[in-house]
Amino acid sequence: MRLSTYFLVGISLSIGWGIRGNFGHEYGAAFAGCLAALTACLLSGRADWRSRVLHFGFLGAIGWGFGGSISYMQVISATESGHLASQWYGYIALFYIGFLWAGLGGAGTALAAVGDIKLLNRITKPITWLFGVWFVLDLIEDPVANWLQSGVGFDHTWSRHKSPLYWFDADYLPAFFALLAAGLYDLWERKEKNAVWLLVYLAIGASLGWGVQSVLRFTGLETPLASLLTYSLGDATYIDPATGKAAFDAHNFLNNWPQWFGDYPQHVGWVVGAVLGTTAYFVRFGKFRDGASLIVYMAAGWLIVFLLFPVLGSLFFTKFGGLRMTPPRSDDWAGITGAFVGMSLWMRHKGYWAVAYASLLSGLIGGLGFSGIQWIKQLLMMPGNPRILISKGLQPGSEAYESSVTFWSHWQQQNWHSFLEQSYGFVNGIAIAVALAVLSRRVPLDNTPPSPKTSTDRWALGIMSVFVLLGIPYINLFKNVKEWGERLNPDVWTQTTFGENGEKIVESARWDVPYLGRLPQIDFLHLTPEGWFNLTWILLLAMALLIIRRHFKEPLALIPSTWLGKGQLVFLVLLWVMIIGNFERALVGWSPERLLTEWVITFNAIVATLLVLILPHEKETIKIGNTIPFRALYKKTWFTTLATVIAASGFFLLTNRAIYQYPTYEKLDTKRYFTRFGPEAAWRSKPNLKNAQHK
C-alpha cells in the first residue's frame, strides 16, 4: 500500500504503453502488461507471490494483450469532433474500451496471484497448443485466401477487405482457431483413440447443413432468408454535399457476413453444419482439463457476442449504422466483450471471485483512465489552439490570431498522442497496483513450496521463461526488420547533369542496405532479412532451452537463488531489450517530435531500474487481514462502474464544450474528425467499398 508501489507499477506500464504505441496491437500491449505484472509481484512483499513471478509475467502479458485488437482512434477523434452526440459517445466508448482492456489485464494478473499453483502450471500446456495452432493459422491464412479469391489481389492494409476471409475487419479466425486448439488438446489429453465419433458428428452436421440449405433453395426461401439476415455496411441514400447526387453505388457496399459467403454461397450450409456438428461432439464428450476450459469459455464468448451484436443485432439498427463502435473500422470490441464475459463466467464457476473482483476494479480505473486522460490532453492543448481562437471571434490572418498561433506553435506541435499513450499506461498501472493491493492483504498465504517438483512444473517454468524473455521481444522486434528496410532504402542522392545538346539529365540511385544474404562459397543459403532475423532467434531459443535444462539439473551461478532476485533479473532483461529495440526502430525515421516518446521512455526506464532494485526487500512482513466475501463486493462494484461511466462521461463532455465552444454542425470539420451520428457520420460518408481502399 506504499505510494512508491503505485508509482513504480504505474511507470512500468507507462513505459510499456509508450513502446506499445510504436509496435501496436496485441503484441505491444502484452509487453506492457508483462512489465507491470512483474513489478507488482516484486513489490507485493509476499514471498508466495514472488515465487510466481514468471506466472505473473506470463498471464499478465496474455491478459493485457486482448485489448490490443480493439480499434480506438475513431472514438478519440469523436471526443474532439464538436458534435454533441458523437462527443458523448466518444467518451463512453473510450471508457468501455479502457474497461475491457484493463479488465482482462487485471484478470490475468490476479489469476497469477490467487490461482491454484498446480492449475497455473498445467494451464501452460493448452496455452502452448493454442500458440501452436495460431502459428499454423498465420502460415495458412494467406494461401487459403489466395486460393479462394481466384486472383483478386489483396494485402493486409489497404485492400484487406478483398480477402474472402474478411469479416468486419475483426479477428474472428483467431477466436475460431482457439476453439480448435482447445479441441485438439482435449483429444490429446484424454488420449482419444477412437475418433470415429468426432467424424460421425462432423458428417451428420455437414449433411444436415447441406440438407437444410438444399431445402431452402428448392422451396425458394434461400434468397429471402439471406436478404433478411443481411444488411449493407453503408447508406445508399447518402448525398454527396459537393455534387448533390448519390455518392455510392449500393452494390459496392460490403455486408455483415464473411466475403466468401457471397463468393461461394453453395458451401455455406455444409460448412456451418460441420462446425455445429463438431461443437456438439465436444459438448457431449469434451473434458477440457488443465484449464483448457478457460480458452473455450473465452473463445466461445468472443464468437457468440460478435454474432449477437455487429452481425445480427445490427439488423435492427441499420438507420444508425448498426451496433458497431467505430464503423467502418474493426468490430473486435464485440469479440473482446465476449472474451471478458466468458472469462468472468469461468472465474465465477471455478470460485475465483477474487479474480473477478480484481478484474472489475482494474477495469473501472482503466476505463476512467482512457476517457479521463483524453479529456486532460484536450485541456492541455487549449493554449494557442486555432479552434478556440476562432470560437472567441478571432479571424485567421488577423494580427491577434497569428500572434497567438505563432507563440504556441511548438506547444501545439508536440506529440500529444504519445502523451495520451504514456499517461493512460500510467493509469493502467495504477489499476493493477490497486487491485493487487486489495488482494494482497485479504487472500491467504499459499505455503506450497515454490521449487519445481514434477516434470509439469519444470515444463511450465521453462515455457513461461521462454515466453517472457524471448517470445515477447521477438513478436514485437520482428516488426523492426520491415521498418529498417523501408526507412533505409529511400532515394538517397540525386545528380543533375547536362548533355551535349544542353538537355537536363537527372540521375538517382537507391541505397541498398548491406544485409547479409549469402555466405562465401555457399550459394544455396540465401535468406531474406526476415529469414536471418528468424534464424537468429531460433538459435537464441535453442540456447535458452539448453540453459534451462542445465539449470534444472544444477542451478547456474548467474541466476539468483531467491525469487526476488530472479524476478528482478527477468524484469531488467525484458525492459532493456525492449528499450533498445524500440530506440532502434525509431532511429531510422528520427524526427524532433520523437523526443517526447523515446527520451521520456528511456528516462522512465532508468527510474524504473533504480526503483525495482532498491524498493523491494528480501524479508518483508505483510499482515493478512480478515478475508472478505469477494462475491458480494464484486456485485456491488458493478453498480459503482455503471454510475461512474455516466457521471464521468457527462462531466468530460460538458467541460470540453464549455471551453472549446464549437460552432454549429454545418460548420464542423466532419471530414477530419470522426462522427458516429448525424448526416455526415463516418459510416455514411466514408464507408468501406469493394473497389476502394480500406478506410
SVG drawing of the C-alpha trace seen along z (x, -y; Angstrom):
<svg xmlns="http://www.w3.org/2000/svg" viewBox="-41 -42 75 88">
<polyline fill="none" stroke="black" stroke-width="0.4" points="0.0,0.0 3.0,-2.3 2.9,-5.3 6.1,-4.2 4.4,-0.9 1.7,-2.7 4.3,-4.9 6.6,-2.1 3.8,0.1 2.3,-2.9 5.6,-3.9 6.3,-0.3 3.1,-0.1 3.6,-3.6 6.9,-2.6 5.3,0.4 2.4,-1.6 4.7,-4.2 6.5,-1.4 3.2,0.3 2.3,-2.8 5.2,-2.1 4.6,1.6 0.9,1.6 -1.9,4.1 -1.9,7.2 1.9,7.8 2.8,4.3 0.1,4.4 1.4,7.8 4.8,6.3 3.3,3.5 1.1,5.9 4.0,8.3 6.2,5.5 3.6,4.2 2.7,7.6 6.3,8.4 6.7,5.1 3.5,5.6 4.7,9.1 8.1,7.9 6.7,5.1 3.9,7.1 6.0,8.1 4.5,11.6 7.0,14.5 4.3,16.8 3.6,14.3 7.3,13.7 7.7,17.4 5.1,17.0 6.9,14.1 7.0,16.0 3.3,16.8 2.7,13.0 4.6,12.1 3.1,14.8 -0.5,14.4 -0.3,10.6 1.0,10.4 -1.7,12.6 -4.5,10.7 -3.3,7.3 -2.8,8.5 -6.5,8.9 -7.4,5.3 -4.8,4.5 -7.1,5.7 -9.7,3.0 -9.9,0.0 -10.0,-3.2 -8.5,-6.1 -12.0,-6.9 -13.6,-7.3 -10.6,-9.6 -11.4,-11.7 -15.1,-11.7 -14.4,-13.3 -12.7,-16.2 -15.3,-16.4 -17.5,-19.1 -20.7,-17.1 -22.6,-16.7 -23.9,-13.2 -20.6,-11.9 -18.5,-13.5 -20.6,-11.9 -20.5,-8.6 -16.7,-9.0 -16.1,-9.4 -18.4,-6.5 -16.7,-4.3 -13.3,-5.3 -14.4,-4.3 -15.7,-1.0 -12.5,-0.2 -10.4,-1.1 -12.6,1.1 -12.3,4.1 -8.5,3.7 -7.7,3.2 -10.4,5.7 -8.8,8.6 -5.3,7.4 -6.3,7.3 -7.9,10.8 -4.7,12.3 -2.5,10.7 -4.9,11.5 -5.2,15.2 -1.4,15.5 -1.7,14.2 -4.6,16.3 -4.9,19.3 -4.1,22.8 -0.4,23.2 -1.0,26.7 -3.6,25.3 -1.4,22.4 1.4,24.8 -0.9,27.2 -2.6,24.4 0.6,23.7 0.0,26.9 -3.2,25.9 -1.9,22.4 1.1,23.8 -1.2,25.8 -3.1,22.5 0.1,20.7 1.0,23.6 -2.4,23.5 -2.2,19.7 1.2,20.1 -0.3,22.6 -3.1,20.1 -0.6,17.4 1.1,19.7 -2.1,20.9 -4.4,17.9 -2.9,16.0 -2.5,19.2 -6.1,20.2 -7.4,16.7 -5.4,16.5 -6.8,19.9 -10.4,18.9 -10.3,15.5 -9.3,16.6 -6.7,13.9 -8.2,10.9 -5.3,9.1 -5.3,8.1 -2.9,7.1 -3.1,6.7 -3.5,2.9 -5.4,1.0 -7.1,3.9 -7.6,6.4 -11.4,6.3 -10.9,8.0 -9.8,11.2 -12.6,13.8 -11.9,14.4 -12.6,10.7 -15.4,10.2 -15.9,6.8 -12.1,6.3 -12.3,8.5 -10.1,11.3 -12.8,14.0 -10.3,16.5 -8.0,16.5 -11.1,17.0 -12.3,19.9 -8.9,21.4 -8.6,21.0 -11.6,23.4 -9.9,25.7 -6.8,25.7 -8.8,26.5 -10.5,29.3 -7.2,30.8 -5.7,30.5 -8.8,32.3 -8.4,35.1 -4.7,35.5 -5.1,35.1 -7.8,37.7 -6.0,40.0 -8.9,40.3 -8.1,43.3 -11.5,43.8 -12.0,40.5 -14.8,42.1 -17.5,40.3 -15.9,37.0 -16.1,37.9 -19.7,39.1 -20.8,35.8 -19.0,33.8 -20.5,35.8 -24.0,35.6 -23.7,31.9 -22.4,31.3 -25.1,33.4 -27.9,31.7 -26.4,28.3 -26.3,29.2 -29.8,30.7 -31.3,27.6 -29.7,25.3 -30.9,27.6 -34.5,27.5 -34.3,23.7 -33.0,23.4 -35.7,25.9 -38.5,24.0 -37.2,20.6 -36.7,19.5 -32.9,19.3 -32.7,15.9 -35.4,14.2 -33.7,15.7 -30.3,14.4 -31.7,11.0 -33.5,11.0 -30.2,11.7 -28.0,9.4 -27.6,5.6 -25.2,3.3 -22.4,1.6 -23.2,-1.9 -26.1,-4.2 -27.2,-4.2 -29.3,-7.3 -26.3,-9.4 -25.9,-12.5 -22.5,-14.0 -22.7,-17.6 -20.3,-18.6 -22.3,-17.2 -25.8,-16.9 -26.0,-13.3 -25.9,-9.9 -22.3,-9.2 -22.2,-5.5 -23.5,-2.5 -25.3,-0.2 -23.8,2.9 -20.4,1.6 -21.0,1.9 -19.7,4.7 -22.2,6.6 -22.3,8.2 -21.1,11.7 -17.7,13.1 -16.8,12.3 -16.7,16.0 -20.4,16.3 -21.2,14.3 -18.4,15.9 -19.3,19.5 -22.9,19.5 -23.4,23.1 -20.9,24.2 -22.3,22.2 -24.8,24.9 -22.4,27.8 -19.6,25.7 -21.8,24.2 -23.3,27.6 -19.9,29.2 -18.9,26.6 -22.1,27.1 -21.7,30.9 -18.1,30.7 -19.3,28.4 -22.0,30.9 -19.3,33.6 -17.2,31.7 -20.2,30.6 -21.0,34.3 -17.6,35.8 -15.1,32.9 -13.4,32.7 -11.2,29.7 -8.9,30.3 -5.8,28.3 -7.5,25.0 -8.4,25.6 -12.0,24.8 -10.9,21.2 -9.9,21.0 -13.3,22.5 -15.2,20.0 -13.4,17.0 -13.2,18.1 -16.9,19.1 -17.8,15.9 -15.9,14.0 -17.8,15.6 -21.2,15.5 -21.2,11.8 -19.7,11.0 -22.6,12.7 -25.2,11.2 -24.1,7.6 -22.5,6.3 -23.6,9.3 -27.2,10.0 -28.1,7.3 -27.2,4.6 -30.1,5.7 -32.4,3.7 -30.3,0.6 -29.3,0.1 -30.5,-3.5 -27.8,-4.2 -25.0,-2.2 -25.7,0.9 -24.4,2.0 -20.9,1.1 -18.5,-1.0 -16.1,-2.5 -17.6,-1.9 -16.0,-1.5 -13.2,-0.1 -12.8,3.2 -15.6,4.6 -13.2,6.5 -14.7,4.7 -17.7,7.1 -15.5,10.1 -13.4,8.8 -16.6,8.2 -17.5,11.8 -14.0,12.9 -14.5,10.7 -17.9,12.3 -16.5,15.8 -13.6,15.1 -15.9,13.7 -18.2,16.7 -15.3,19.1 -13.9,17.4 -17.2,17.4 -17.8,21.1 -14.4,22.0 -14.9,20.0 -12.3,17.3 -14.4,14.4 -11.3,12.5 -10.1,12.6 -13.5,11.5 -13.5,8.6 -9.9,7.6 -10.8,7.6 -13.8,5.3 -11.9,3.0 -9.0,2.6 -11.4,2.2 -13.2,-0.6 -9.9,-2.5 -8.7,-1.7 -11.9,-3.0 -11.7,-6.2 -8.0,-6.5 -8.7,-6.2 -11.5,-8.7 -10.0,-10.9 -6.5,-11.2 -8.1,-12.1 -10.0,-14.9 -6.8,-16.1 -5.0,-16.0 -7.6,-18.3 -7.3,-20.7 -3.6,-20.9 -4.0,-21.6 -6.0,-24.8 -3.3,-27.4 -3.0,-28.7 -5.5,-26.2 -6.9,-27.6 -10.3,-26.2 -10.6,-28.1 -9.2,-31.3 -11.9,-31.2 -14.6,-30.5 -13.5,-33.7 -14.1,-35.7 -10.5,-35.9 -10.2,-35.5 -7.4,-33.6 -5.0,-36.2 -5.7,-38.8 -2.7,-40.0 -4.1,-38.7 -4.8,-35.2 -1.5,-34.8 0.4,-36.1 -1.2,-33.6 -0.8,-30.7 2.9,-31.5 3.6,-31.9 2.1,-28.5 3.1,-26.7 5.8,-24.5 3.4,-23.6 0.7,-22.6 3.1,-20.5 4.2,-18.2 3.4,-14.5 0.2,-14.7 -0.8,-11.3 2.3,-9.9 1.3,-11.9 -2.1,-10.2 -0.5,-6.7 2.1,-7.0 -0.3,-8.8 -3.0,-6.2 -0.5,-3.5 0.4,-5.0 -3.2,-4.9 -3.5,-1.3 -0.5,-0.6 -2.3,-2.2 -5.3,0.0 -3.2,3.1 -1.5,1.8 -4.8,1.0 -6.4,4.4 -3.4,6.4 -3.1,4.2 -6.6,5.2 -5.9,8.9 -2.5,8.9 -4.0,8.2 -7.1,10.4 -6.0,13.5 -4.5,16.2 -0.8,17.1 0.0,20.1 2.6,22.2 3.1,24.5 6.9,25.0 7.9,23.0 10.6,25.4 9.5,27.4 9.0,31.0 7.4,32.6 8.1,32.5 4.9,30.5 6.2,27.8 9.6,27.7 7.8,27.6 5.6,24.7 8.6,22.6 10.5,23.3 7.7,22.3 7.0,19.1 10.7,18.1 11.0,18.5 7.7,16.6 8.7,13.7 12.3,13.3 12.3,14.3 8.7,14.6 7.5,11.1 10.7,9.4 10.5,11.5 6.9,10.8 7.5,7.1 11.0,6.6 10.4,8.6 8.4,5.6 11.7,3.6 13.0,5.5 10.4,4.1 10.8,0.7 14.6,0.7 14.1,1.9 11.6,-0.8 13.3,-3.6 16.8,-2.8 16.0,-2.4 14.9,-5.8 16.4,-7.7 19.5,-8.9 21.0,-11.0 20.0,-12.8 22.6,-14.1 21.7,-16.6 23.9,-16.9 23.5,-18.3 24.1,-16.5 25.9,-17.7 22.8,-19.4 22.1,-21.1 19.4,-18.6 19.0,-18.1 19.9,-14.6 18.7,-13.6 20.2,-10.5 19.2,-8.9 20.3,-5.9 18.9,-3.8 21.0,-2.8 20.8,0.9 21.2,1.8 24.1,4.3 22.1,7.2 24.0,10.5 22.3,12.6 24.9,15.2 27.9,16.7 31.2,17.2 31.1,20.3 27.7,21.3 25.3,20.5 22.3,22.4 22.0,20.4 20.2,17.2 17.8,15.7 15.7,12.6 16.3,10.1 13.3,11.6 14.8,15.0 18.1,14.1 16.2,12.4 14.2,15.6 17.3,17.8 19.0,15.7 16.0,16.1 15.9,19.8 19.5,20.0 18.6,17.9 15.7,20.2 18.0,23.3 20.5,21.6 17.7,20.8 16.4,24.3 19.8,25.8 20.4,23.3 17.1,24.0 17.7,27.8 21.1,27.3 19.7,25.0 17.1,27.6 19.8,30.2 22.2,27.9 21.5,24.2 23.6,21.8 25.7,19.3 24.5,16.4 20.8,16.9 20.0,15.6 19.0,18.1 16.0,16.1 12.8,15.5 13.1,11.7 16.5,11.8 15.1,14.0 12.2,11.6 14.5,8.5 16.7,10.2 13.8,11.1 12.4,7.5 15.6,5.8 16.5,8.1 13.0,7.7 12.9,4.0 16.2,3.0 15.9,5.4 12.7,3.7 14.0,0.2 17.0,0.7 14.8,2.4 12.3,-0.4 15.0,-3.1 16.5,-1.2 13.0,-1.2 12.6,-4.9 16.2,-5.9 15.9,-5.1 13.0,-7.6 14.1,-10.1 12.3,-13.4 12.2,-16.1 8.8,-15.0 10.1,-11.5 11.9,-13.1 8.8,-13.2 8.4,-9.5 11.8,-7.8 13.6,-10.1 10.8,-10.0 10.5,-6.3 14.3,-5.9 14.3,-8.3 11.4,-6.3 13.2,-3.1 16.2,-4.5 13.9,-5.4 12.2,-2.1 15.5,-0.2 16.6,-2.2 13.3,-1.6 12.8,2.0 16.3,2.7 16.0,0.6 12.4,0.7 11.7,4.5 13.4,6.2 14.1,9.9 12.5,10.2 9.2,8.2 6.3,8.8 2.7,8.4 -0.3,8.6 -3.2,10.6 -6.4,9.0 -9.8,10.7 -10.8,12.3 -13.8,10.6 -16.6,12.0 -15.4,11.1 -18.6,12.3 -20.7,9.6 -18.0,7.0 -18.0,8.0 -21.7,7.4 -21.6,4.0 -18.7,2.8 -20.8,3.3 -23.2,0.5 -20.2,-1.8 -18.9,-1.1 -22.2,-1.9 -22.7,-5.1 -19.1,-6.2 -19.2,-5.9 -22.4,-8.0 -21.2,-10.7 -17.6,-10.9 -18.6,-11.0 -21.1,-13.7 -18.6,-15.8 -15.9,-15.4 -18.4,-16.3 -19.7,-19.5 -16.3,-20.9 -14.9,-20.2 -17.8,-22.0 -17.7,-24.9 -14.0,-25.5 -13.9,-24.9 -17.3,-26.4 -17.9,-24.5 -19.8,-26.0 -23.0,-24.6 -23.0,-21.1 -22.9,-22.6 -19.6,-24.3 -17.9,-21.3 -14.9,-19.7 -16.6,-16.2 -14.1,-15.2 -11.2,-15.4 -12.9,-14.3 -14.9,-11.1 -18.6,-11.5 -20.7,-8.5 -24.1,-10.2 -25.5,-12.9 -25.9,-13.4 -22.1,-13.2 -21.5,-10.3 -18.4,-8.3 -20.4,-5.1 -22.5,-7.1 -19.8,-9.4 -16.8,-7.1 -17.8,-3.5 -15.6,-0.7 -16.2,0.1 -15.4,3.2 -13.4,1.4 -11.7,-1.2 -9.0,-1.3 -9.9,-0.3 -10.6,-3.2"/>
</svg>
